[in-house]
Amino acid sequence: MSAKSHLSLCDSPILIDDGRKSFALEKWTGRKCYMLSARDLTIIWSNSPDYWRWLPDPDSRFSEVAELIDVCWFEINDEISIQMLSPETSYAAYLVFKLTTSAYGFEGHPAEITVELAGSEKDKRSVFLVPVRGQRRQHQTLRRLTGLFNCSRVSGSQPSVPAGKSYGKYPKERVDGWLEIELVEFYNKKGGDGKLKICLRETGGHWKGGVIVQGIEIRPKGENKIKQAIAT
């Protein structure tokens, strides 16, 4: 790959798989970064117009996003082949989303994340989809993209999740105006043919709505933060 092509992929992710995923390279290391669009995820009830709707969003890199109208069972599933990722790399996966001005039902109610890596034992943790009180208002607007997409780093096969680690429980704002919440951090030792499976679920029995899902981004993260790796 030429230097010009490399820089282009660092600054501007390209769409692949019929526009259902985006691909980019981390600027300094050349490691692979992906975002799976909402259409590439399994979102429970997303085909029912009473609960979800699909619409274009000028802030999204994809042709459409999924907006939650009203459900009591909120669940998003993702699966990606570890072989797609860069070996010897620490990765993290993030839900990329935003809140409408009328979002409701998530504040004070944690969502559960279940992660399975290459057939390993499932790991569970909880996160909140609403920013900490006091920051929520600034995130409840649908902001336009004001700069280039930033691409971080990514990793691959036979990974491991740091046991007992508590990740950021609240979402943070990205430079592109969207919110992101970290779902899992893992290390890809050598690359292989296993799969990363993620399930995000909030089923407290109360109704909720107003979340707009762009997708799940998988990108490299600082290697020094992960100590364990499953050798292949």
PARO-514941 format. One record per residue (C-alpha): x, y, z. Coordinates in steps of 0.001 Angstrom, whole numbers, padded with zeros to 6 digits, always signed. Example, Ala and Ser with C-alpha at 12.3 -4.5 7.8 and 13.67 -1.06 7.14 Angstrom:
2
+012300-004500+007800/+013670-001060+007140/
END
This chain:
232
+000000+000000+000000/+001346+003439-000920/+001915+006140+001700/-000832+008211+000085/-003344+005351+000325/-002339+004713+003944/-002911+008348+004930/-006220+008389+003091/-007469+005380+005068/-006354+007014+008320/-008285+010234+007678/-011348+008893+005871/-012811+005444+006621/-014098+003610+003572/-017350+001641+003395/-017155-002120+002782/-019611-005057+002715/-022228-003148+000716/-021960-000175+003049/-022668-002179+006212/-019158-001708+007685/-016442+000925+007558/-012708+000241+007497/-009759+002463+008377/-006152+002262+009565/-004674+003637+012767/-002454+006503+011671/+000802+005689+013446/+000770+001876+013451/-001350+000938+010439/-003519-001341+012565/-007038-002098+011439/-010148-000288+012650/-013746-001234+011876/-017201+000079+012559/-020199-002203+012117/-023283-000231+011129/-026618-000605+012897/-027763-002680+009887/-024892-005090+010515/-025988-005643+014126/-028812-007810+015439/-031191-005395+017162/-034193-007056+018774/-037520-005731+017383/-035694-003508+014869/-037926-004726+012031/-041058-003571+013836/-041928+000085+013043/-043761+000312+016367/-040467-000055+018239/-037647+001065+015931/-037321+003120+012795/-034571+003355+010191/-033641+006762+008864/-030745+008669+007270/-028588+010860+009486/-026198+013489+008073/-023825+012884+010981/-023440+009158+010232/-020898+007580+007903/-023570+005024+006955/-026690+005483+004834/-029036+004946+007770/-029165+004636+011538/-031600+002926+013911/-033720+005080+016225/-035406+003482+019217/-039022+004606+019470/-040363+002655+022439/-039501-000786+023879/-039272-002498+027229/-036776-005104+025929/-033654-003350+024579/-031056-005701+023127/-028235-005338+020594/-026001-008228+019489/-022760-008081+017525/-020430-010740+016153/-017144-010194+014326/-014419-012548+013144/-011157-012076+015044/-009331-012851+011803/-010346-009418+010484/-008327-007656+013181/-004612-006913+013562/-002591-009456+015600/-000541-008548+018682/-002882-005648+019377/-005033-004437+022251/-008551-003536+021121/-011719-002069+022528/-015268-002175+021164/-017613+000798+021586/-021307+001358+021004/-021571+004594+018987/-024879+006358+019526/-026625+009564+020525/-029722+010618+022433/-032709+012539+021150/-034050+015476+023146/-036927+013242+024277/-034837+010221+025322/-036264+008453+028363/-036138+005235+030376/-032348+004758+030522/-031304+007178+033240/-030573+005272+036430/-031081+001907+034709/-027843+000073+033832/-027573-002117+030748/-025798-005473+030971/-022995-006403+028587/-022148-010047+027928/-018954-010772+025993/-017588-014040+024624/-014188-014134+022938/-013124-017050+020733/-015188-019524+022743/-013827-018392+026112/-015941-018077+029238/-018481-015264+029071/-017667-012002+030829/-020353-009652+032161/-020453-006013+033277/-022905-003125+033456/-022888+000341+031877/-025177+003353+031633/-026237+004812+028290/-027012+008262+029681/-024085+010598+030547/-023537+011572+034156/-025992+014137+035460/-025025+017645+034418/-023549+016518+031104/-026721+015058+029660/-028160+018255+028238/-025211+018957+025964/-025513+015448+024505/-029245+015588+023832/-028872+017395+020532/-028307+015841+017143/-025001+017428+016227/-023462+017692+012786/-020053+016282+012067/-017474+019064+012358/-014209+017291+011623/-012537+014235+010174/-013360+010853+011629/-010753+009843+014169/-009555+006291+013951/-007979+004491+016893/-006314+001093+017023/-007686-002512+016720/-006781-006203+017577/-007373-009840+016749/-007426-013589+017596/-007697-015668+020727/-008042-012524+022837/-008571-012206+026549/-010632-009878+028711/-008953-008510+031859/-010774-010249+034707/-012708-008094+037140/-011951-004867+035294/-014487-002045+035623/-014646+000028+032454/-016018+003529+032084/-019640+003100+033125/-020892+006245+031424/-020684+007316+027783/-018261+009963+026566/-018570+012403+023696/-016481+011752+020575/-014878+014410+018403/-017541+013736+015753/-020338+014662+018167/-021616+011131+018822/-021472+009374+022181/-019606+006137+022804/-019591+003642+025644/-016860+001019+025948/-018280-002491+025763/-015132-004609+026057/-011346-004382+026018/-009313-007364+024825/-005943-008448+023486/-005454-010321+020219/-002328-012417+020637/-001689-013823+017170/-004881-013691+015173/-007077-016667+014416/-010505-017785+013313/-012468-017245+016526/-015271-014730+016991/-015958-011803+019279/-019587-011880+020444/-021157-008947+022282/-024645-008619+023735/-025902-005324+025208/-029230-005703+027003/-031550-003659+029241/-034692-005576+030161/-035829-003978+033387/-039484-004127+032344/-039940-000364+031966/-040403+001415+028628/-037552+003344+027071/-036805+005254+023879/-034808+008007+022194/-031504+006245+021456/-030072+006526+017930/-027578+003766+017083/-024902+004317+014432/-023028+001076+015117/-020252-000624+017068/-016659+000494+016523/-013689-001809+017145/-010372-000020+017314/-006888-000430+018856/-006219+000688+022392/-003057+001229+024481/-001226-002099+024769/+000062-001362+028252/-003446-001546+029686/-003810-005293+029218/-001643-007822+031005/-003250-011127+030071/-003368-012871+026717/-004392-016358+025683/-001582-017892+023659/-002547-019612+020439/
END
